Amino acid sequence: MTRERAAAAVYRRLLGTAAVHRKVRWDLASPYLLRHAAEHAADAGQLGRLLLQPEFLVYGDPKSILAYELKLTGLREPDDSVLDLTRIFDVYRASLPRHLTAHPEARRQILAVDAIRYREGNLSRMLANPRTVGVLPWQCEWSTSGNVSRALRTTLTGHERPVRMVAAGRQIAITGGDDPVVRVWSLRDGLLMRELRGHTGTVTALAYLPGHEMAITADAAGVVRCWDLHHGDLRQALPTHNGPVTGLAVAGLLVVTCGQDGTAWTSWGSRKRQIAAEPGPLGPLTLTHDGRSALIGSASGEVLVVDLATGRLVERRRVGEAAVTVLASVFRDGGTVAVAGGADGAGLVWGLSDGKVLAELRGRAGDMAVMTVLEDDLDLLAAIGGEDGAIRVWDLSAGAVLKTLVGHHAAITGLVRYSPRLSARLSHVLGSTNLGIASSRSAVEETLREETRSTDARMLLSASADGTLRGWNVWDVQARQVYAAHTGPVRAVQALNHDGSPMAVSCGEDATVRMWELDGLRVADTRVSHPQPIVSVVTQRLAHESVIITACGDDRMRLFSLATEWGVGGYATGGGPITTLSPASSPEGPLILTAAADGTLTARLTATGHRIWRGDEGSAPIVALEAGGSSRRPVAVALDAVGRVRLTAITTGRSVACPAADELEVSAIAVGRVRERPLLFLGGLDGCAVLDLTSGRIRRWIGRGHEMVRLAYGHGPDVHFLAATNADGYIRIWDADTGRLLQTINGDFADVSLLRFSEAPLLAAVSDNAVKLWTLPAAEGPTTLYLPDTIRSISFAEGRLVIGYGRELAVFAPESEKPSARTPSRQAPATTPADERPTAVRGPKPSPIALLLLGALASDASTYHQLIGVLCPCIPLTKVRDSLMELHQLRLIKSSGNGVDRSHRLTREGSRLVDRLAENPGHFVYQCPTGQHVPRDVPEDPTPVRTPKKKPRRPITSKRRTWNQGRRI
């Protein structure tokens, strides 16, 4: 017995321990099987089939699954599979930090939403409708995909706090941040190689010595440590500074550091020497190309040039009046050129050998946060990123800005050069106009070399606090690629060449390290994206459809159709960043109320964006906005950050005085109508005051003595509800009319950030990335929905739940409103009304002719001649061939054989689609241009197809069994 056959037998025996009726129940599997199933499957040659099981992705140990993430090239997929391994791992790694330590049901929901984001409808349906456990009660109908990218190669998790620095070599990456552990990762398989433990606080600087396989790290306590990366051992710990280390550079075995205590030191082995002492903090720090001199920035706006051999201060150069923020040196024309910039926007370029000033850079305060020098044989440029999200390309010879690269929406945190893949460089070179000038082979080769060097020098990768990375050619105005997956600000990025392909390693405040492929071949395009996290989501009914309106912290509102993810509009307000939205109505039509960061209220027509009025600027930002009042006197109620309530007439935009509300310190607001009277609920430290908006008087108090942090109003057939979260962590539901306590929901709800009611009524409570739903009045539940990112706003409309999570927008619908995926039926209903609209079908949307072909294949037509024989002769044969190709691309059919004998059959997903469409036969009707239909049982070729008769096989008994008829098992 071979090793693989023995491993296969062991693997089958292990699967048998969790099998029920010959089906593996991963929810019943033992911990050993969940941890080691991938290992045994790999030994048995069944790893590809195992990883294609969605239930194993839900219950299996994520660490064992990730161990095979980057080894997909040699895996074999089953022939009947409708899923793709590479795409499965794209989905699996998208929100890995969220579901890595989550329980299986939370992981199931997160993966199902991520599958929708990656356009993997088959995988999402399998996850949401498992055959062994209950289906998800709420399922994602659609989601935007602005924060996903197929360029993401893997996500490295292990850090518990934000990661702020990364150093990468050809095979490893070293990361450090706010936690005291430095981690070493393998770039080949994405596995954690070493954990370097020894620091007592935040790691503030690190460097990698590839030739010596050593790492140098420094922390907030001022201790510099040297590590052996082969064994992970600490070679030496050297106390150097009395405070955080702000700069670290290495020249050979010489380590140079500077710190917040105003000193700079050199150390080698156990010896150290002080080379600078200033009254204020020092940093940043860089070395010249030969490692002989160190350039150290200071908080006073000066750059210190120190000779490392003697420790002598060679030069003190003033750059500006504010602290130096960027510093670099480059070898140019036989000498060293230094470039420095400060927080006040002033910069300087000078030669270190002769001290001659080459150029002065004049920008605005905050324009110089990070810098990288772009050097080629012709130009000396510098790309400098600012706090405003713009990257300015400076000509260091002239001191002028050549280009401004705009695309990021927050401060630039990292800039690196990288070399594109050879194929990408050749395509750029072949498209160059300079090739037309070359007249000989040598001239063409020289032009290719010059263009390639120029392309390498001008490719730039930027990281930003908006959570994205962008790839640029410095001459382009728009970013060539956007790499999005981080759920927080990106703090550092490094680019390298790994196995002939450009790669980037980034880290950020979401405590993750991510590896990216920069060749641009796997970047997925997206239909709609939000540049920043969504802060407000509302729904409104327009003339022909319901729309979703979103705000994400910029000055633009975006409109989406509730039925699809396609945007239907959007307009800029022209004011400051929008903090919250609220729908309203007026005689002109549906309105949308917006609140800006400066406290300004604005009313606009939802359909056109036309401004109706704009209020006065407030004294503080608005944190909550509601529209209430009567139909004659509609009122906008705004709550600012200091607890003041502002009332504004929606029709005129004028302020409405309300002395009763001015006397209260409010933390939450809600509006509603009880017995046709418009009410305003004001929650605070001493309960909730019920204010009559008609008279302006306080009608009663609810929950006196309970501090109310969040409020929500809803109503059912016979009762009006007021839900509140209290400081004690409970959710209490009151009768909004009588003030009687109806229900107390026990639990730890102190971190609830949002409460909402639906018309059902349903009560929704949002906490981090979860939404809990209770059905009232019995408070049944809760049903919990888990999302891949933090939820900041939700809304209900037409029985749907709209959720804004991170930079994405998703719509969920109850499972009861969807066609059953667990009990399909091929038989149509007995009667179908003529005016009944077709049932919406999720997943692939084939063309009408392709749907007819699916129906024909389901009725035992398999060959090409059989298919065209059951179709209307008005359908061109080219359309039939194109539709067959379309079904192949959608993975709905598979083919076998060649030529005229080529046959087609439905895949598993194709059969499921036919089952769903069978509930409405109208989907299979083709409108013939002549008004006549050819019966399906009349073939186009009248020649009958003769099928040879097979001789009936003699039954096999236990007394008569031969080798030709099978073996006894």
N, C-alpha and C positions, 0 to 999 in steps of 0.2 A: 504494500500500500504506500503510495507516494505521500509526501508531506502535505501537499495541497488537499488530497482526498481525506487524509486524516483530520486536517483542520476543518474541512467541510463537514465531516461527521460530528466533530465536537461542536461546531457552530449550529448544526441542526438540532443537536441534543439541547443546547442552551436555549434555542428558540422554542423548543417544545415545552420548556418549563413555564412559558408565558402564553401558551397557545390555548385557545378555546374554540372548539369546532374547527380545528386546523387553521385558525386565523390568529396571528400574533396580537395579543393585547398588550401594548406597551404601557398602558396605565396599570397593568398588573405585574409588570416585570420586576425582578429583584434589583436591588441597588447594584449588585455586581454586573448584571447584564446591561443595565443602563450605562455603566461606566466603561465596560470593556467590549460592548457589542461591535463597535467600529474596528477595534483591533482584531477580534476573531473573524469578522467579515473580510478584512483585508487579507488575512492569512488564507481564507477559503476562496478568495477571488470573487466575493459577493459584495464588495464595498459599494460599488456603484448602485446596485439594487437596493441596498440598505439605506443609503443617503437619499434615495428618491422617495422614501416613505415619509409623508408629512407627519405622521404620528410619532415617528422616531425623532424627528426634529423638535417636537414638542416636549417629549419626555426624556430624551437622551441627555447624557451629561454634556453640556456645551464644550467643556475643555477637550473631551475626546473627539467631538465633532470638529472642532477648530484645528486639532492636530493634523487633519487630512485636508484642510481647506485649500492649501496651496499645492496639493498633489493631485489635481484633477485631470491632468493631461493623460495619464495612463489608465484612468478608470473607464470601464466599459458600461454603457447604458443599455438596459433591456430594450429589445426591439419594440415592445408594446407600450413603452413609456410615452406619456404626453408632456413630461416635464424635462427640463434641461438642468444638468448639474451646476453649470456655471451660473445660471440665472438663480438657481435655488440659493447658492452661496451669496450672490449679490443681495438677495432678500435677507438672508440670515445675518449677515454682518452689518446691515444698514443701521439697526438700532441695538447693536450688541450690548452696549453698556446698560440698556434698560432691561433686557430680558435675560442677561447672563445669570443673575442671582434671583430672578423672579420665579414664582411658582409656575407650574406647567400651564394653568389656564390663562394666566397673564401673558405668558410667552405665546400661547396660541393666538390670542387676540392681537398682540403686537405684530406677530409675523403675518397674520391675515391682512392687517392694514398696510404693512410694508409691501406685501405682494401686490396690492392694488396700486401702490405708488410706483412699483416697477413694472406695471402692465402685465402682471402674471395672474390673470383672472382664474386660471385652472387651479393654481396652488392656493389662492385665496378661498375658493369654494371648497376645496378639500379640507382646508383647515377649519373653516367655519361650519362645515356640515360633516363631522366625523361619523363613521358608521358604528363605533363602539361606545361612544359617550354622547351626551345630549348636544344638540346643535346650539350655536350661540344665539341667545334671544334677540340681540341686536347685531346686525351685520352691516359692514361698510358697503355703501353703494358706489361711492367714488371718492377719490382724494386727489388733491393736487400733488405734484411731484417736483416742487422747486428746490427741495433740500436733499435730493438724492443724486448720485452720480455713479455710473458704471465704471468710472475710472478708479473708484475706491478698490484697492486690492485686498486690504484686510484692516481690521481694527484691533489694536493691542490694548488690552485692559489689564489692570493690576494696581494702578495708582488709586489711592483713596481720596486724593485732593487734587486741585488744579496742577497741571503739568506746564511748566513755563520755559523749559529749555531742552534742546535736543542737539546731540552731536552724532553725526553719522559717518561711517566708513563704507567700504565696499561691501562688507558682509554683515556688519552689526550696526545697531543704533543704541545710543545711551541717552536716557531721559532722566530728568529730575524736576522737582517742583516743591510744592508746599509741604509734602510729607517727607520724612527724613530718610527714605529709602531710595537709592539710585538703582535703576533697572537697566539691564543689558538685554537687547532683543536680537534675534537672528532675522536678518532681512530675507533669507532664503525661504524659511517656512513660517515666519511670524511667531515663533515660540519664544518664551522667556528663557534666557540662558542663565543669567545670574541676577541675584539681588544683593547689592552692596549695602550692608547695614553697618552703621557706626555713627552717623550723624545724629545729633540730638535735637535738631530743629530744621527749619526750611533750608533747602539746598538753593543757593543763590548763583552759583557759577559752576561750569564744568567744561572740560576739554578732553579730547581723545588723541592719544599718540599711537597711530596705526603701526609704525615701525617697531615699537617696543611693546605693543599690546598692553598698554597702560591707560588708565583714566585718572585725571586729576579733578577733584571736586572740592568745593568750598561751601560753607554754610553761613547762617546768620550769626553764629557765635564767633566767626572769624577764624575757624580752624580749616586748614588746607590738608586734604588727605590724598594719598597716592595709592592706587589699587592695581593689583595684578589681575588682569581679565581672564587669564588662563584658568585660574583656580578660584577667583573671586576673593582673594585674600587681601587684607589691608597691609600694605608695605610700610606706610609711615603716616603719622598724624602730626602736623606741625601747627601749633597755635601761632597765629601771625597777626591778626587784627583784633581790636577791641570793638567789634561790631560786625555787621554784615559785610561780606566781600562783594564789591560792586563790579569788579573787572578781573579777568583771568586770561592769560595768554602763555603759550609754551613755545620755546625755541630749543629744540633738542631735548635735553633733560633739565634745562633751566626754566623755572616757573616764575612768572611775574604776576603780581597781584596788586590791586588797589582796593581801598575800602571806604566805608562811610566815616571812619574815624580820621580821614584826611591823610593817611600814610600809604606809601607804596613800598613793596618789598620784592626782592629776588630771593629764591631759595633753590638749592640743589642738594639732594640728600638731606642730611640733618642740619645743614648750615643755611643761614639766611642773613640778608643784609638790607637795611633800610635805604631806599634811594630817593624818597621824597616825603615831605611833611608839610601839609598846608592846614590853614585854620578851618576849612570847610571840607565837605565830602569830595572824593575824587571818583572819576569814572565818566565816560567809558575809557577803555584801554585797548591799544593795538600796537603791534610790532612792525618794524620795517621788513622788507622782503629778505634781507640778509640776517635778520635777527640780532643786529648789533645795537639798535636803538629802540626805545619805547616811547610812544606818544600817549600822554595821559591827560584827559580832560578834567576840568575842575568846575566847581560850582560858581566860581567868580568870573567865568567866561574866558579863562586862559587855557592854553595847551602847553604842557610841560614836555620837553624833549630831553630824555635822559640817556646817557651812554651806559649800556648795561655792563660793559667790561670794567669800567672804573666807578660806576655809580654816580658820576658827576652830572649835574644839571647843565645841559648844553645850551638850551634856549628856552625862553618863556615868551610865548606868542599870544597876544590878545586877539580874540575872535569877535567878541561882542560883550554886552553888559550882562547877559543872562548865562545860566549854566550851559556848558557844552553838552550836547545831546547826541551828535553823530561825529564819528572820527574814522578816517581811513588813510592809508598810504599806498602808493602805487609806484612801481619802477617805470620810468619813462625817459627815453632819450639819454640813457647813461646816468640818470640821477633819480633821486627819490622825491616824489611830489606828495605833499600832505594836503588833505581836505578835511575841513572841520566846519561844523555848524552848531548853532545854539538855539535855545528855546525861544529867543526873541526874533528868530528868522534871519539872523545875520550869519554869513558864512565867509570862509577865507580859503584860498588856494595858494600855496607857496612852496618854493623849493627848499628842501632841508640842507642841501649842500651850500648854496649861496645866500639863502634867506630872502630871495627875491619874491615879491608878491606877484603872482600870475593873474589872479582875478579875485574880485570881491562879489559875494553872492548876497543879494538883498531880497528877502522874502518877508512874509508876515509871521507874526508870532504863532507858533504851533505848526509851521510848515515843515520843520525838520525834526522828525521823530525817529526814522530809521533810514539807512542809506546803504547802497551798494554801488561800486564803481564799475562802469561798463567801458572796457578798453579794447580797442582794436588797433590796426596799423594806421588808421587814418584819424580817428576821433578819440578824444578823451571826454567821456560823458559820465554823469552820475545820476542815478535814479534815487530820488529822495521822497519818502512818503511822509505825509503829514497827518495831523489829528483830524482833519476834515475829510479824510478818506481819499484824497487825490494824491497821485504820484506825479511829480514834476521831474522832467528830464532836463538836466542842466548841461550846457556846454561849458566845461571847466576852463577852457581857454579864453572864452569871451565873457563868462560870468552871466550868461543869459539863459532863460528858460526856452527850450526848443519845443517841447510838447508837454501837455498835461493829460495824463491818463485818468479818466473818470469812470467809475463803475462801483467801487466800494461805497458802503453807506456808513462806515464808522472808521475809527482811527486805523492807520496802517501799522501793523505790529511786526512785520518781517518782510524782507526783500532779498532774493537770491537769484543769481544767474544760473541758467542750465543750458545744456546742449541738447537739441532735439535729436530724434532718431535719424539715422542716415537717410531713410527713405523720405522723411519729411524735409530734410535739408536739400536733398536732390530735387524734390518737387519745387522747392522755393528757388533753387538755383536755375532749374530749367525754365522757370517762368520769368527769369530776370531779363530785362531789356539789354543788359550789357553783353549777352551772348551774341547778339546781332552784330556787335562791333568786331568781335574776334574773327580774324581772317586765316588763322592757321591752328594746327592741333596744339602746339605749345601755348598759343595765346588763349585757346579755350581752356586748357588745363589751368593756366594761371588765373583766368577769370573764375573758374570753379573754386580754386583755392581761396581767392579773395572773397568771393560771395559766401563761401562756407564759413570762413573766419568771421565775416561780418554778421552772418546769421547767428552763430554761436554767441557772439558778444552782445547781441541785442535781444536775446530771449530772456524773459524776466518772469519770475514767479513771485506773487505777492500774497501775504496773509493779512487778515484784518480782524478787528474786533467784531465785525458783523457775522463772523462764523464761516466765512468762505475763503477759498484761495482762487486766484485768477492767474491765468497764463497770458502773457503779453509779448508781442513784438513792439519794441519801444517806438516804432513809427506808426503803430496802429492807434486809432482813437478808441476803439472798442476792444474789450478783452476777447481773446481768441477762444478761451475755454474758461468755464467756471466749475470749480471743484467744491461741491457742497455736501457735507455730511455731519460736520461738527454741530453740536447743539448749544454751543457757547462760544465766546470769543476765542480765536486762534492766537496763541501767544508766541509761537516760534515755528520756523519751517527750515528744512535743509533739503537741498537737491543733490542727487548723486547719479552715477551711471552704474546700473546693476545688470550684469549679464548682457551688455550691449544696448540696454533700453534705459531711457531717463526715468527716474523715480524720485518721489518726494516723500519726506517724512515730516508730519506736522503734529503738533500737540496743542492742547488748549485747556480752558477752564472747565470743560466737561469731563476732565480726568481721563481722557483717552489719548492714545497715540495712533495715528492713522497713516497708512502707506498708500501712495497714489501712483498710478501709471500716467506718465505725462506725454505719451505718444499720441493721445487724442483719438484712439481707435475705439474706446469703450465708453466715451462720454455720452450719456443719454440726453436727448433733447427734451425739453419740458414745455408744456403749453402755457402754464401760468405760474408765476412765482411771486413771492413776497420778499422784498429785500431784507426785512427785519421781522422779528417775531410779531405775530398777530396779537393786537391788544384789545380789539373790539370786533364783535360779529353780531349783526342784526339781520332780520329777514323782513321782507315787505312784499305785499301783493301789488303788482302793477296791472296795466290794462289786460295783458295777454298771458302773463306768467308771473310766478313768484321768483324773487331775486334775493340774493345774499349780498350784503354790503359789508366790506371789511376795512379795517384801518390797522396799520402796522407801524405806527410811530413816525411816518413821513407825512408829507403834505398832500397825499393822494389817497382817494377812495377808489376801491375796486368793486365792480359789480359782477356777480356770477349768476348763472341760471341754477335754480335749485335742482333741476332734473339732470344736468350734466356739469362737468367741470369747466366748460368753456366760459371764458369771460364775455360778458355782454356789454361792458362799458367801463368807464373809469375817468376820473377827471381830477385835476389838481386844484386844491382850494386856494392856493396862492398865499396862505398864511403859514403859521408855524406847524410843527408836528401835531398830528391829531392824536388825542389821548383816549377819546371815547365817542360812541355814536348812539343815537336813539332815533327810531322811526316816529313820524308824526303825520298828521293830515291837515289839509287846509282847503279852501275853495279852489285854489289853483291846481290841486292834485296832491299826491303823496309827497311828503317832505322827509328829508333826512337832516337831523340836527347834529352838528359836530362841535366838539370842544377841543380847542387848541392848547398847547402847553402853556401859553401865557394867560389862560383863563378866558379866552374870547369864545363866545357862542356865535354860531352861524347857522342859518337855515337855508337849505337849497332844495330845489326840485330834484327828486330822485332820478327821474327819467333823463333829464337834460343837464343837470348840474348847475342850472341857473340860480344865482344867489338871490334870495328874497330879502334878507336883511342880515346885518352883522352887528352884534352887540358890542358893548364897551369892553375894554380889556380888564380882566379881573386882577385881584391882588395875589392869587395863588392858583396853581394848576387845579383843574377839575378832575376828580377821581370817579364820579358817578353822575349819570345823566338819565333822566326819565321824562317822558311826555305824558301828561295827564290832564285833568280838568274836564269841563263839559264841552259839548260840541260847539256851544256858542263862545265859550271863553277857554280855549285850550291853553295850557300852561306848560312851560318847560321848567323842570326842577333840576337844579345842578348843585352838587355837593363838592366843595373844594377841599384841598389837602389840610386846611386848618380847622375844618369842622363847621364852616359857615354854609348856609343854604341860600341859594339865589333863585328867585322865581322870575320868569320872563314870559310875556305874552307871545304866543306863537304867531299870531296873526300880524302883530305890529313890531315885535322885537323890543318892546319897551319893558323896563323893569316893573315888577309888581311888588308893592310893599306888603310885608307880612311880619308885623312886630312879634307875633307869637313864636314864629320860627327863629327870629333873630336872638331870642333870649335863651335858646337851647344850644348845647354842645352836642353835635350830631356826628355819629360814626357810620350810619347806613341809612339809605332811603328806599322807599318803594311807593308806588302809586296804584290805585285801584278804584273801583266803583262798588259801593254797597248801597242797595236800595235806591239806585239811580242818583246817589250823591257821590261826587268825586272826592276822594280822600287821599291824604298824603300821610304816610307812615314814617316817622322820624325816630330811629333807634339810637340810643345813647347809653350812658352809664347807669341810668335809673329806669330803664325799660324803654317802651316805645310809646310815643305820643301820637295820637290819631288826630290829624288836623283836617278840618273841613275846608276844602279849597274854595267853596262858594262864599262862606262867611269869614274865613280866615281865623277861626277860633279852634282851640283844642277841644275835641269832642270827648275823648276819654284817654286813659292810659291802659296799656296792655303789658302784662308781665312786670309790674312795678317791682323794683328791687333786683331785677336780672339785667346784667350788662349785655346788650345786644350788639354783636359785631357785624353780622350779615343779616340782611332782610330779603324776603321774597314774598310777593302776593300772588295768589291764585284762587280760582273759584271752581266749584263743582256744580252739580245740578241744584243742590239744596243748601250749600254752605259755602262761605268764603273763608279762605285759609290765609294765615300769615305765619310763615316759617322764619325762624331766627336761630342763628348759632350764638351760643353764649360763651363766656370766658371759661366756664367749667367744662367745655368740650361736648355738651349735649346739643341736640337739635330739638327744639320745642315747636310744636304746631298749635296755633291758637285760632279760635274763631274770630275773624276780623270784625264781625258785627257785634258780638256780645262780649268779646274779650275773654272767653272761657278757654281754658287749656284743654285741648283735645287729645294730644299725643305727645309723648316724650320718647325720642329715639336715643337709646343709650349707645355709647361708644365714644371713642376718642376723635372728636371732630373739631379739635382746636385749630387744626391747620387747614380747615375748609376756607377756600379763597372766593367761592362764588356759590350762590343759591339761585335756582331758576324753577319756575313752574311751567308746565305745559297745559293744554286745554283738556287733557284726559280725565282728571289731572294727574300728572306725574311730578314728583319733586326730585330735582337733580342737585346734587352737591358735588362740587369739584374740589379735588385735593391733588396737587402735583400733576401726575399724568393719568389720574383715574377719575371717572364719573360714576357716582352711585345713584341709582334710580329707585324710588319707592312709589308704589301705587297707592293713592289715597282713595277713600278716607281711612282704610285699615292699615296703612303704612306697611303693605306687604313688600317683602324684599329684604335686603337690596339686591338689585342686579348691578354688577360692576362692569364697566367698560374700561379697558386699559389702552392707552395710546402710546405711540413711540416717543412723544416729547411732552413737555410741560403744557398744560391746558390753561389758557388765560381768558377764554370767553366761549360761551355756548349760546345757542338759541334754538327754539322749537318752531316748526312751521309745517303744516299739512301732515302731521303725524311723523315727521322726520326730526332728527336731532342733528343740528349743525354744530360742529366743534372746530374751533381754531386752536391748533396745537403747534407750538413752535412757529415755523414759517409756513405751515401747511394748513389746508382747509379740508375737512372731510364731512360727509353726510352719511348718517346711519339711519336704517329703517328697521322696524320690528320684523323678526323672522316670520311672524304669522302673515305678513303682507307679501311674502315672497313665494314663488312657486316651490313646492317641496322638492328638495334634491335627494331625499332619502328613499322615497317611495315613488319612483317614476312609473308612468303608465303610457303604453303605446296607443291606447284607444282614446279617440276623441269623445267629447261629451255627446250625449244623445241629441241635444238640440243646441244650436248656436244662434243667437239673435243676429239678424243681418247687420245691425248697426253697432255690434260689439267691437270695440277697438282691440287690436292684437295685444296680447300680453307682452310686457317688456321682458326682454331676454338679456341677461347679463352675459359677459364674456365676448367671444368673437362675434362680429356682425357680418356674416357672409352676404353676398349679393343675392338678388332674387333667383337668378338662374342657378347659383350654387346651392341655394336651399332646395330647389327642385331636384338637383342631382343627389342631395342628401336623402330626400324622400325616395328617389328611385333606388338608391343603394340599400335603403332600409327594406325595400320590397323585393330583395333578392336579385336585382339587376347589378351585374358586376363588371362585365366587359364593356368596351367602348361602344360596340354595335348595339348591345342591349340597352345602354343608356340613351343613345340617340333614338332608339326605337320607341321609347316611352315618352319622348318629349315632343312638343309641338314643332312641326316642320318650319314654322316661321323663325325659329331660333337659329341663327347662323352657327355653323360648326366651329368657327373660330371662337365664338362665345363659349361654346361647350368646353373647348380645350383650355381657354383662359380660366374658366370657372373651376375646372379640375386642378389647374395649377394653384389657383387661389385656395382651394380646400387643402391642398398639400402644404402650402405655406402656413395655414392656420392650424396645422396638425390635426385636422379632422378626418382625413382618410390616409391610407397607406396603399402602396401598389406593389405588385409582384409580377414577374414575367416580362417578356419583351414583345414588341411588335403588336400584331393584331390580337395575340393571346394575352396581352397585358390586362390584368384584372385589378379591381380596386375594392377595398373593404373599409368599413368604418373603424376608426380608432375608438378607444374608450371615451374620449371626450366627444367625438362625433356622435356616438350612440346616446350620450347624455343630452346632447343638444337636440337630437331627434325626439327623445322622450319629452323634453320640455315643449318643443314645437308641436308635438302631437296633440296637446291640449287645445290648440287653435289651428284647425286645418287651413284657415285662410292664409296662413303664411306660405303655403305651397301652391297657391293659385297664381298662374301666369296669365296676364292680360294679353291675349293674342291681338295683333294689329288688325286682322281680318274679322275678328269677332267670332271665329270658329276654333274649336279645340279638337284635336285629333285624340280619339280614345287612347288611353295609356296602354291597352293591351293589343293595339294594332302596330306591329313592327314596321319600320320604314322599308325593310327588305322583305318581300313576300316569300323568299326562299326559306323554308323551315330549317332550323338548326337541328341536325341529328345528333343525338347523344348516345354513344355506345352503351348497351346494356351490360351491367356487371352481373356475373354469375353469383347467385346468393351463396354466402359462405356457410359452410357446415358448422353447426354449433359445436363448441369445444366442451367436452366433459372431463371430469377429473380422471376417468379411466383412459381417455385417449388424448394425449397432449404431446405434440412434437416440438422440435426446436424451431420449425418454421412458424408455428402458431403461438409462440410465446413461452416464457419460462414461468415456473411456479415460484411465487415470492413468499 
